[in-house]
């Protein structure tokens, strides 16, 4: 008998579960030292007056075994919105059941339903299993782009220049 996979929206009271998935993903990516978010932070960002992102759970026989956290972006070239997938994670014990593919298929369908032109995400360059999986789905690497980031002191320093 095969397991049943369902996708459902995370509820506000489930922010501890969302944070647990984020921490598990961070451990897998060797970035656990970077996770400073709290369940309260996530609740404010996902359910506050301005909802910055959304989360869905992939459940195996009703039990959350994976998640996706995403938000809308915008392509000026296409003149249409897109979806940016910030986090995708399936617990190791649940891998091989098609949960990751179902999450991505759900995101693709959601993107089309919302009039989005594309679905984007980043993957660490050492993560060969994920890279292979994404390529098999038809995703194309955007190797000509370099992701840039301002954070911490550099972000604050540049922001101070806005007041000058």
Secondary structure, 3 states (H helix, E strand, C coil): CCCCEEEEECCHHHHHHHHHHHHHHHHHCCCHHHCCCCHHHHHHHHHCCCCCCEEEEEEECCEEEEEEEEEEEEECCCCEEEEEEEEEEECHHHCCCCHHHHHHHHHHHHHHHCCCCCEEECCCCCCHHHHHHHHHCCCCCCCCCCCCCCCHHHHHHHHHHHCC
